[in-house]
Amino acid sequence: MLNTKTPEQFFTSIEVDHTPRQIAIIGAGISGLTLASELIRKDPDTLVSIYCADHDVAQAGSSNQQGAIYPLLQAEKSVIAQFYAHAYQFACQYYRRVLPSQQQVPHQWCGVLQQAITAELDSKFDTVAELWAPLVQRCTKEESSSLAGLSLPYSSLFYPDGGWLNPQQYCFWLKKNLLASKRVRFFFDSPVVSVQPKPSSNLNLWHPVRIGAEPTRISQDCESESPKLSEHQELYHQIIICAGVDSIDFDLSNDLPITPVLGQVSKLTHDTSAAELKTVLCHKGYMTPATSQYQSFGATFEKGQATAECKTQSDQKNLEQIQKAYPDETWSQELNKANIIGANAAFRATTADHLPLAGEIIDWSWISHYVDKNNGRFKRSDKIKGELNNLWSGLFVMSGLGARGLTSAPIIAELLSSMLLNQTSELDPDIFQWVQSTVAPVRYKLREYKRTKRVPQSL
């Protein structure tokens, strides 16, 4: 296997001889729940335990009431644009297949308008529309206004298959379905402080360490509709860290390049002139169509914040942002603080290259053994002395989804569920391999190894 894969594509498959396979997921947001849903859909024997530091699912980064689904395209076939093109197409198909009624999970396939608010963007969007047809269409300001149902002064890119959904309600619905499967249990109010390998015969089993919890006794924070499932000890064949910005809080993952960025989304009353909006509208920020209760708009981007607290000044920033983008439109200038009826603030887990982290965590000793420090590729076979296993075989991560978690979560869940279960993916094989290498967490270590020509001294 080693001489047929590049390091970016490398992962250690665990050939689990035991049935059922037991998998743990740390984190109960969109990432963890979507992954869990795909795991039990694909394998009728797999059992999943989900550990959540909060009292319920979707209390952190997935707590927004309206989130947009659209790609991040650029005026070139860059890696990031290609990834989000694949992710967007997959997400649109995925949500249309799995989502229940709008009453259960509020959502709307109303399209997304991305406005050319500067002359530079106006020129750039011509290239984007040409490169990425038919995912996106170019619209004049008159066409944009007609699609939006509001007077708009700019031309646009229009994503006809896009739209919005309620992330938190989606997570609540997933939780209900997962519990009903009787193959998933939840541990709420259960922050995991570390993950520890527990070797057993020829397998690497993993144990999530919780404060005050005994691995042989299931505590009161476990919620499961299956008594049989609750009898299992907290030892797992694989663990996936899906904890957003908290994914770096563990010893074995604290070098992941995840940066927290605080964002606040504000909510308007549903009866302003802006409530006439018929599509998701993106400028520097975004605004969604109104529901019967509210209309979301924002959002702020703040680094260096310690807590995710809603602030009146952030509401004001969101208000100023949309009024600055539309200084001559009555519907924007009529908005004021009295129209704001609520807000939601949460941290986004971002990465330096704006791509998710999804795959197995690889230890430095494996990298130094198999990888040429001069080019970041596998060494020639005659340069490799013996075999060496990844010490952290079975430890995965799914994080760094940034501000487009709704768009990227489905394709990442498809990727990881196939890897974890050693199954053929529904993705085209070439796309699967490309996505796997593009989002592999090991990419950052390989870049550092190639740049410094050494492993970190602390190791």
C-alpha positions in Angstrom: 0.0 0.0 0.0 2.7 2.4 0.9 4.2 2.7 -2.6 0.9 3.3 -4.3 -0.2 6.4 -2.4 1.1 9.8 -1.8 1.4 11.0 1.8 -1.5 13.3 1.2 -3.7 10.4 0.4 -2.4 8.2 3.2 -4.7 6.8 5.9 -4.5 3.6 7.9 -7.6 1.4 7.4 -8.5 -0.6 10.4 -9.5 -4.0 9.4 -12.1 -4.6 12.1 -12.8 -8.3 12.6 -15.4 -7.7 15.3 -19.1 -7.1 14.7 -20.4 -4.6 15.5 -17.8 -2.0 14.7 -17.7 0.8 17.4 -17.0 4.4 16.5 -16.9 7.5 18.6 -17.5 11.0 17.4 -16.5 14.0 19.6 -18.8 16.9 18.8 -22.5 17.1 18.1 -22.8 19.8 15.4 -23.4 19.6 11.7 -20.1 17.7 11.1 -20.4 15.0 13.7 -24.1 14.4 13.2 -23.9 14.3 9.4 -21.0 11.8 9.6 -22.9 9.7 12.1 -25.9 9.6 9.9 -23.8 8.4 6.9 -22.1 5.8 9.0 -25.2 4.1 10.1 -26.8 4.4 6.7 -24.0 2.6 5.0 -23.4 -0.1 7.6 -26.2 -1.8 9.5 -23.9 -3.2 12.1 -21.9 -0.1 13.1 -22.5 1.5 16.5 -21.8 5.1 17.1 -21.3 7.1 20.3 -21.4 10.9 20.2 -19.8 13.0 22.9 -21.1 16.5 23.4 -19.8 19.1 25.8 -23.1 20.9 25.8 -26.6 19.9 27.1 -27.9 19.3 23.5 -26.7 19.2 19.9 -25.9 22.3 17.8 -25.1 24.7 20.6 -21.9 26.2 19.2 -20.9 26.7 15.6 -24.1 25.0 14.2 -26.5 27.2 16.2 -27.5 29.6 13.5 -31.1 29.8 12.4 -30.5 30.4 8.7 -27.4 29.4 6.8 -26.6 29.8 3.1 -25.6 26.9 0.8 -23.4 28.1 -2.0 -19.8 27.6 -3.2 -16.7 29.7 -3.0 -15.7 30.1 -6.6 -12.8 32.1 -8.0 -11.8 33.4 -11.4 -9.4 30.5 -11.8 -9.5 26.7 -11.3 -7.8 27.0 -7.9 -7.8 24.2 -5.4 -10.2 26.0 -3.1 -12.6 26.7 -6.0 -12.5 23.2 -7.2 -13.2 21.8 -3.8 -16.2 24.0 -3.2 -17.5 23.3 -6.6 -17.5 19.6 -5.8 -18.8 20.2 -2.3 -21.6 22.5 -3.5 -22.9 20.0 -6.2 -22.8 17.2 -3.7 -24.5 19.2 -1.0 -27.4 20.3 -3.2 -28.1 16.7 -4.2 -27.6 15.4 -0.6 -30.0 17.9 1.1 -32.6 17.4 -1.5 -32.4 13.7 -0.9 -32.4 13.6 2.9 -34.3 16.7 4.2 -37.8 16.3 5.5 -40.6 18.9 5.2 -40.0 22.6 5.7 -42.1 22.3 8.8 -39.6 19.9 10.4 -36.4 21.5 9.1 -37.0 25.0 7.7 -35.2 25.4 4.3 -35.7 27.0 0.9 -34.2 26.3 -2.5 -34.5 29.9 -3.5 -31.1 30.3 -5.2 -28.3 32.6 -4.0 -27.4 36.0 -5.5 -23.7 37.1 -5.0 -23.5 40.8 -5.8 -20.7 42.5 -7.6 -20.5 45.4 -5.1 -17.3 46.8 -6.7 -16.1 47.3 -10.3 -13.3 44.8 -9.7 -15.9 42.1 -8.7 -18.0 43.0 -11.7 -15.2 42.2 -14.0 -14.1 39.1 -12.1 -17.6 37.7 -12.1 -17.6 37.5 -15.9 -14.7 35.1 -15.7 -16.2 33.1 -12.8 -19.5 32.6 -14.7 -17.6 31.4 -17.8 -15.3 29.1 -15.9 -17.9 27.5 -13.6 -20.9 27.2 -15.9 -23.5 25.7 -15.4 -23.1 26.0 -11.6 -23.6 29.7 -11.8 -25.2 32.3 -14.0 -24.3 35.9 -14.7 -27.1 38.4 -14.1 -27.5 42.1 -14.8 -28.7 44.4 -12.0 -32.2 44.3 -13.5 -32.2 40.5 -13.6 -30.8 40.5 -10.0 -33.6 42.8 -8.8 -36.2 40.6 -10.4 -34.8 37.4 -8.8 -34.4 39.1 -5.4 -37.8 40.9 -5.3 -35.9 44.0 -4.2 -34.3 46.9 -6.0 -30.6 46.1 -6.4 -27.9 48.3 -7.9 -25.4 45.6 -8.8 -25.0 42.8 -11.3 -24.6 39.3 -9.7 -23.6 35.7 -9.9 -26.7 33.6 -9.4 -26.5 30.0 -8.0 -29.9 28.6 -9.0 -29.6 25.3 -7.1 -28.5 27.0 -3.8 -30.6 28.3 -0.9 -30.7 28.2 2.9 -31.6 25.9 5.7 -31.8 26.1 9.5 -28.6 24.4 10.8 -29.8 24.0 14.3 -33.1 22.5 13.4 -31.3 20.2 10.9 -29.1 19.0 13.8 -32.2 18.4 16.1 -33.8 16.4 13.3 -30.6 14.3 12.8 -30.4 13.6 16.5 -34.0 12.3 16.6 -33.3 10.0 13.6 -30.0 8.8 15.0 -31.6 7.9 18.4 -34.5 6.2 16.6 -32.0 3.9 14.7 -31.0 2.4 18.1 -27.4 2.3 17.0 -26.4 5.7 18.2 -26.0 7.0 21.8 -25.3 10.5 23.0 -23.2 11.6 26.0 -24.4 15.2 26.8 -22.6 17.6 29.2 -19.6 15.3 28.6 -16.5 17.3 27.6 -13.8 15.0 26.5 -10.4 16.1 27.9 -8.2 13.7 26.0 -8.2 10.7 23.7 -6.0 7.7 24.6 -5.0 4.7 22.6 -5.6 1.3 24.2 -3.7 -1.4 22.4 -5.6 -4.7 22.3 -4.1 -7.7 20.4 -3.5 -6.4 16.9 -5.9 -3.5 17.2 -5.5 0.1 18.3 -8.6 0.8 20.4 -9.3 4.3 21.6 -10.8 5.7 24.8 -12.2 9.2 25.2 -11.3 10.4 28.7 -14.1 12.4 30.4 -13.8 14.0 33.8 -15.2 11.8 36.5 -16.4 9.1 34.1 -15.4 5.5 34.4 -14.9 3.7 31.1 -16.7 0.6 32.4 -19.8 2.4 33.6 -22.2 4.5 31.5 -23.1 7.6 33.3 -26.4 9.5 33.5 -25.4 11.8 30.7 -25.9 9.0 28.2 -29.0 9.2 26.0 -29.9 6.2 24.0 -33.0 4.3 23.0 -31.1 1.0 22.9 -30.4 -0.7 26.2 -28.0 -3.1 24.4 -26.0 -0.2 23.0 -25.7 1.4 26.5 -24.0 -1.8 27.8 -20.9 -1.2 25.6 -17.8 0.1 27.2 -16.2 3.3 26.0 -13.6 1.7 23.9 -13.7 2.3 20.2 -12.1 1.1 17.0 -12.0 4.6 15.6 -12.5 8.1 17.0 -13.3 11.2 14.9 -12.8 14.6 16.4 -15.6 16.9 15.1 -15.4 19.6 17.7 -15.0 22.7 15.6 -12.7 25.2 17.2 -12.3 22.8 20.2 -10.7 20.2 18.0 -7.3 21.4 19.0 -7.9 20.9 22.7 -6.5 17.4 22.7 -2.8 16.4 23.0 -2.8 14.5 19.7 -4.5 17.2 17.7 -3.2 20.4 19.3 -1.0 21.2 16.3 -3.9 21.3 13.9 -3.9 24.8 12.2 -7.4 25.8 13.4 -8.1 29.4 14.2 -11.4 30.5 15.8 -13.2 33.4 14.2 -16.2 34.8 16.0 -19.3 35.6 13.9 -22.6 37.2 14.9 -25.7 36.9 12.8 -28.5 39.3 13.6 -32.3 38.7 13.2 -34.8 41.2 11.9 -38.5 41.3 12.4 -40.3 39.6 9.5 -42.3 42.7 8.4 -39.7 45.2 7.1 -39.3 46.2 3.5 -36.3 43.8 3.3 -38.7 40.9 4.0 -39.7 41.1 0.3 -36.4 39.3 -0.5 -36.9 36.1 -2.4 -33.4 34.7 -2.6 -30.3 34.6 -0.4 -28.5 37.8 -1.0 -24.7 38.0 -0.6 -22.8 41.3 -0.6 -19.9 41.7 1.8 -22.2 39.9 4.2 -25.5 38.1 3.5 -29.2 38.2 4.1 -31.8 35.4 3.8 -35.4 35.5 2.9 -37.7 36.1 5.8 -39.6 33.3 7.6 -42.9 33.9 9.4 -40.9 35.0 12.5 -37.6 36.6 11.5 -35.0 37.3 8.8 -31.3 36.7 9.3 -28.5 39.0 8.2 -24.8 39.5 8.9 -22.3 38.5 9.7 -19.3 39.8 11.6 -15.8 38.3 11.5 -13.7 38.8 14.6 -10.5 37.2 15.5 -8.9 37.1 19.0 -12.2 36.9 20.9 -12.4 34.8 24.0 -16.1 34.1 24.3 -19.0 33.8 22.0 -21.3 36.5 23.4 -23.9 38.4 21.4 -23.1 42.1 21.4 -25.2 45.1 20.5 -22.2 46.7 18.7 -22.0 43.6 16.5 -25.7 44.1 15.6 -24.8 47.6 14.7 -21.9 46.5 12.5 -24.2 44.2 10.6 -26.7 47.0 10.1 -24.0 49.4 8.9 -22.6 46.7 6.6 -25.8 46.2 4.7 -26.6 50.0 4.6 -23.1 50.7 3.3 -23.5 48.1 0.6 -26.9 49.6 -0.4 -26.7 53.3 0.4 -29.4 54.3 -2.1 -32.0 51.6 -1.5 -35.0 52.5 0.6 -35.4 48.9 1.9 -31.9 49.0 3.4 -31.9 52.5 4.7 -35.2 52.0 6.5 -33.7 49.3 8.7 -32.8 50.4 12.2 -31.9 48.9 15.6 -35.6 48.6 16.6 -36.0 46.0 13.8 -33.4 43.7 15.4 -35.1 41.1 17.6 -32.2 38.8 18.3 -28.8 37.5 17.3 -26.6 34.4 17.4 -22.8 34.4 18.0 -20.6 31.5 17.5 -17.0 30.6 16.6 -16.1 29.3 13.1 -13.2 26.9 12.8 -11.0 28.3 10.0 -7.8 27.1 8.5 -4.9 29.0 6.8 -5.8 27.6 3.3 -9.5 27.9 3.9 -10.0 24.2 3.3 -11.4 21.7 5.8 -9.3 19.2 7.7 -10.7 15.7 7.2 -8.8 12.4 7.6 -6.5 10.5 9.8 -4.1 12.2 12.1 -0.5 11.1 11.3 2.3 11.1 13.8 5.7 12.7 13.0 7.6 9.4 13.4 5.7 7.9 10.5 6.3 11.0 8.4 10.0 11.1 9.0 10.3 7.4 8.3 8.5 7.3 4.9 8.6 10.9 3.6 11.5 12.6 1.8 12.0 15.9 3.6 13.3 17.6 0.4 10.1 17.2 -1.7 7.4 16.1 0.7 6.8 12.8 -1.2 7.3 9.2 -0.4 10.9 8.1 -0.3 12.2 5.7 -2.9 11.7 2.1 -1.7 15.4 1.5 -1.4 15.6 4.5 1.1 13.0 3.0 3.4 14.4 0.9 6.2 11.7 -1.5 7.5 8.1 -0.8 8.2 6.5 1.6 10.7 2.9 1.9 11.7 1.2 5.2 12.4 1.1 5.4 16.2 -2.3 7.2 16.0 -4.0 4.7 13.6 -7.7 5.1 14.0 -7.7 8.8 15.2 -9.5 11.0 12.7 -10.5 14.6 12.5 -13.3 16.5 10.7 -13.0 20.2 11.4 -12.0 23.5 9.9 -15.2 23.9 7.8 -15.2 27.6 8.4 -18.1 29.7 7.3 -19.4 27.2 4.7 -20.0 24.2 6.9 -23.4 23.5 5.4 -21.8 23.3 1.9 -18.8 21.2 2.8 -20.2 18.8 5.5 -22.0 16.4 3.2 -19.1 15.6 0.9 -16.7 15.3 3.9 -19.1 13.0 5.6 -19.3 10.9 2.5 -15.5 10.8 2.3 -14.8 9.9 5.9 -17.7 7.4 6.2 -16.3 5.5 3.2 -12.8 5.6 4.7 -13.8 4.5 8.2 -15.9 1.6 6.9 -13.5 0.6 4.1 -16.3 1.0 1.6 -16.4 2.2 -2.0 -17.6 5.8 -2.0 -20.6 7.1 -3.9 -18.2 9.8 -5.3 -16.5 9.3 -8.6 -13.2 7.5 -7.8 -11.1 10.4 -9.2 -13.1 13.0 -7.3 -12.9 10.9 -4.1 -9.1 10.6 -4.4 -8.7 14.3 -5.2 -10.9 15.4 -2.2 -9.2 13.0 0.1 -5.7 14.4 -0.7 -7.0 18.0 -0.7 -8.5 17.9 2.8 -6.0 15.5 4.5 -4.8 17.0 7.8 -1.3 15.6 7.1 -0.9 18.2 4.4 0.2 20.8 6.9 2.9 18.6 8.5 4.2 17.7 5.0 4.6 21.4 4.1 6.4 22.1 7.4 8.6 19.0 7.0 9.6 20.1 3.4 10.2 23.7 4.6 12.2 23.0 7.7 13.8 19.7 6.7 13.2 18.3 10.2 10.5 17.2 12.7 9.7 19.5 15.6 12.3 19.3 18.3 9.7 18.8 21.1 9.0 15.4 19.6 
